[in-house]
């Protein structure tokens, strides 16, 4: 009961702080982390609504790629693969980046193959080389890449929260909540509460 209450409380805090985020890409990314924890259609729709409100073009493709990476981290592979189709065909770089992130977590040969296919369509030789190197590293040395495809502040926060919540009991839940509450700004606070919710949701099953 305590875990369920904490999950619901964390989701409420995450949603409230996400509402304060003004940058569309960051807001959509956080909303997807929330939706992955809640498994709520309404939360996924909220993320889609934010992306849909963005101007069409590369910026929207970049936003989709960021969201897909978070879905992959949360092992929502089916939804992540479906969302890849929302990235414009001309934005091969973002398409390759997104599929590479899926491959990193899924470990599926098909995903690695798809990532390489789109990387080969990138017009800039330098960018193409960088993405192909990323794909190869994701394939051969995944341990050095897992949980390190986002903002360094987020990754450090994830480490702190995971360390606290390795044992989920009432005392640790309180400590994790206190840590999240200390984060400044809607983006970091929303992300912290969403990550906690994801950890507890996985524990509850």
C-alpha angles and dihedrals in degrees: 000000000000091000093049092049090048091050092052092045092050092050091050091050091046093051092046092052093042088058088062094057111105100184106088099211093050091045093052091047092053093045090056091052088051092048092049089056097043097036084213121156089211091057092050090048089052090055092047090049091055092050091045091056092059121099112263115256140069094324090062091046089053089051092051090050091053091049092048090053090054092047089051091050088053090047094242090142099157092054092042092053091047091051092054087074088063091066112093116255090233091059095073091154094061092041091053092045092051095048091045089057090051090050092050090061102029095046087207117150090218091059092050089049092051091048091053091047093057093039088059088059095058109116097212111077091206094052091043090054092048093051093046089051090051091050092050091048091048088052101044103030108025095154091067091052107039113112090003103095098093144056112320092230090056093047092050090049091050090054091051094048094045090050091053095043098047083105110037109208133132094270094050092046089055091049092050091048090051091051092051092046091057093059113108122225130026095268098057094038093048091047093049094052091044092052091049090050090051092052094048093044089054090049092050090047 
